[in-house]
Amino acid sequence: MEKSYKKEQKVKRLSKEKTVMLLSGNEAFARGVLEAGVDVAAAYPGTPSTEIMETIARFGKETGMHAEWSINEKVAFEVALGASWSGLRSFTAAKHVGLNVAADPFFTATLFGGMKGGFVMVIADDPSFHSSQNEQDTRMYALAAHAICMEPSTPQEALDMIKFAYDFSEKWESLVVLRSTTRLSHSRGPVELGAIPKKESHKGEFIKNPAQFVCLPANARRTKPLLMEKLEKIKEYSNTSEWNVLEKGDKSLLIIASGVSYEYVKDAIQELNLKPTVYKIGFSNPLPEGKIIELLKEYPKCLIVEEVEPYLELSVKALAAENNIQVQIFGRKEKVIPISNELNPKIVKQAITRVLNLKKAETEEGSLPTNAEINEKLPNRPPELCAGCPHRATFFAIKQAAKKRKLDPIMPGDIGCYTLGFMPPLSAVDTTVAMGASIGIANGIAQATNQVVIPVIGDSTFFHTGIPALINAIVNNAKFVCVIMDNQLTAMTGGQPTPELGKTAFGEPAGVVSLEQVCKGLGIKNVEVVDPYDLEKTTEIIGKAIDSGELSVVIARRECALEYTRQVKRAKQKLDTYFVDEDLCTGCRICVRTFACPAITFDYDKKKAHIDESMCMGCGVCRIICPYDAFIKR
Amino acid sequence: MTKLEKPYQIEIAGVGGTGVLTAAMLIGNSALLQNVHVVQSEIHGMAQRGGVVNTEIRMGPVHGPLIPDHEADVLLSFELGETARAMNKLKPKNGIVIMNTHIIVPPSLQIKKGAKYPSLEEIESIVKQFTEKVYLIDAFSLAEKAGDLRTQNVILVGALFATPDFPITRESFEKALTIQFRKKEQVIKANMKAFELGYNKMKELMK
């Protein structure tokens, strides 16, 4: 009998002598990392995964571990791999698209294995695109890379699974991937905490073994059959794993579910007052094939409930077909589960009702206004650039410089707060694809057209994957004006340090990398640094860069307004806010029509602009924009 | 140990920066201090960029973090217009709506000439199609009274605790507050006062 990693059921868990906290899934993952005694953790922030590393950075220092915000997900993965190969327990976390960046070393690491210290990676998928450009299913990656994959469904399981995963990773010398989703990472539940071990040393030793660590074709050829053999054995484990739980019910229906979808199934059957058999998959790759075949034979119908791709569905259907099992299987193909967006208890309830041909319960909901009808009467509330955000001023300056030259430049954008420059009235983002893609796409448009191209990228994103594309422009003679919006932080994910800050994840001093030195060092002659709050100068410098027709870089440097406000408030100082002199305001609405700072509103009764001083942080750019000097410093 | 026979569910609707997440933490921790099982969900990628922020709190015999449509016992709304947007979460007829009369105008509305924010009457008429139990609270003015405008969220939490059959006690809330803001005496004091003001206001409205 294997050691059990699972905590007891909820009620007992809340007894007095145990420490129970209301943790988010991400906090629980972090706690698991600390309780597993991890020595090295590395990540790049990305919603919905960011808080894992943030929590480790907050509490990890006293354990003596090394924690870092790496430059991108690929480097973070490699940091963890190097540490694992040196015999230390290592960890990385990323959002689903972050794994794309790390995919290259990921595929090779899973093939070669050799994890002397446990190596666990948490990837947070984002069904429903809450803060992402796509819905990707990390289980498909695990399948393609032959990686071990597990899916927790509650914060408690997030913690418990991490601890199991480290022992399992060391036992098989393999990477273990934990797949989370937004509704696990960003939901809270009671979590019983364990102890954080005291460690003597956090240093390992790299023992040379080129046959294992050098991925030459000859080594790879020899390794692949060994990996497949290992996975066969792990498949046997999966059939009896305590993470794959059978809850026996009646014979009407077998439901197979994983992750947070399993919780929705529990809610749905409770509400429908049904008792179907539920098979919860916590160990998703390799799947418990033997157990699934056994179960399929016993039920006339099977419903598969999972988020994003039909990962379980395809495998279960293949197993039924290969084994000639007469069972009706329902999932996405049958349109019982929707093809896109996250699930919820209502969707699962409808799916069960349909599969069992149950009569729909009578409800009075029909007569109520629908969401769509209500939304028509309400103003939209999209996320916006903050009051005083320097990005707004930079976008405004680019637009002004272009307008003076009667140009309509193409502005490939990137991933960060400044993607919100897409919103009117700025409407200043023409493409957004992937981290660093603004400069890459600018290369392509510059080669393909005679149009003026101005890629816009943030400082953190530039360091992440922007630099190679800029080098590419130099060596292939692509001409454009690259604007780096440097707010000295990774702002969108909550203000993690960038290389310019010279601070580690623990807040200790570290080496500094200067943006302008990097650009000049590459050999770019036109590199200028401007302050976007100095709107006139910024407009002039961007204009000159456009006129030069050369590859140029303009660094628009000004600290994130949110961070600045936070610091001023923390120091108990006052912000130099602005107000509107109503005698000077002519009601022309230029401020709200063209600039749209959230602190400025327009009063249609008085026909005057107004500043909400609780939002104003005193950037003063509105003063420059107003043709009548109506904005006055308090 | 308080055992709930059936689920008690609270939907909180608001806008980034209005203290939705802190309020949810306080309510969740209050439940936990009473050994009531609690799960809650929050979407906060855009929390500080003025976007919609909703939190769902589920107590008692529940599993997943999402409240099924038309199942919330209470809708606690931190911004007038957002009340209407979250109505489909509330139990029709019996559900309670506690709404802040304070409005936050989205900047995108300013761009369109003459575009106006819906009036209190317009929002109320939508809300009343779902339930009669609608309680308006001017949390902004009450927070001014409490001495800190940031306590609007706790004013509303106070009102929530005053609803009939609310399963969590004031004592648990006070304990949760002290844990959450430990060592920040001023913050605790202002929030205690805010809770009291919200609690009493709700009792008065329900008379």
Interface residues (C-beta under 8 A of the other chain):
Chain A: K10 V11 L14 V20 M21 L22 S24 T47 P48 H130 S131 T154 T182 R183 H186 S187 R188 G189 P190 V260 E263 Y264 K266 D267 Q270 E271 N344 P345 K346 K349 T363 E364 E365 L368 P369 T370 N371 I374 N375 K377 L378 P379 N380 R381 P382 P383 E384 L385 C386 C417 L420 M423 P424 P425 L562 R589 V592 R593 A596 C597 P598 I600 T601 F602 Y604 S614
Chain B: M1 V15 G16 M25 G28 N29 L32 N35 H37 V38 V39 Q40 S41 E42 I43 H44 G45 M46 Q48 R49 G50 G51 V52 P61 V62 H63 G64 P65 L66 P68 D69 H70 G81 E82 A84 R85 M87 N88 P92 K93 V105 P106 P107 S108 L109 Q110 I111 K113 G114 A115 K116 Y117 P118 E122 I126 Q129 F130 L149
